[in-house]
């Protein structure tokens, strides 16, 4: 009888834990507060030669707590919005705090996170008219810079896996549109794709994913999220509707909030925990 009870409680404990993970929608209080008594990752600034742009370009690289040069890591490329640059996530979202805290709770697979500058033009700072056509075009041009300049640089200088199943791309707003366009447009390069509050640079669903059959077979995770009071919700909802109609497994996560870092930090908290793990997605959500 005693053993039966122990077994029963052990079962209930593991059952509620696994369900809690699936049902979690909001990061707990303190998820983004720095803790002194846990191990911390490190942030480097790197500079790579971009043949695409014809300049040396900067990116930030976060290596996890306990990072070892002789261990191999998967990589998440995490992209900023229209008013940002390679420091936007770092300055406003402090992903290193969120991720350090998740590592301390053993909730993350070890990964390297690269924060690029997604405005691929000679002067890539967010100055002047940030909505100008040359700047918006530069966000599209970043696809080539990423694939042919930045990714090879990272793979040369860090001990990382180079197959699609060990490469993820996600971003906020303009970076969300880039992540969906580049990720779904290059399924041979990315298996994990996330768009947070994706902007109108996101391709129309039929152009974004003409081959839904291929996506069904190749995607490990497709995450679409947006704040419920964000004016850009229509971009995410039309993508979600198309994916649903075409039975492409994905997560559509509606956040409470607008177009801001409160939402994007929560997205990072939830999305990062799914990466580089066996993910069970129900066929339609
Ligand atoms: C637009 C509205 C918003 C647009 C881009 C954005 C290119 C991007 C917002 C952001 O990155 O925060 O019409 O067009």
Boltz pocket constraint, residues with backbone or C-beta under 6 A from the ligand:
constraints:
  - pocket:
      binder: B
      contacts: [[A, 80], [A, 81], [A, 82], [A, 83], [A, 131], [A, 136], [A, 172], [A, 173], [A, 174], [A, 175], [A, 199], [A, 200], [A, 201]]
      max_distance: 6.0
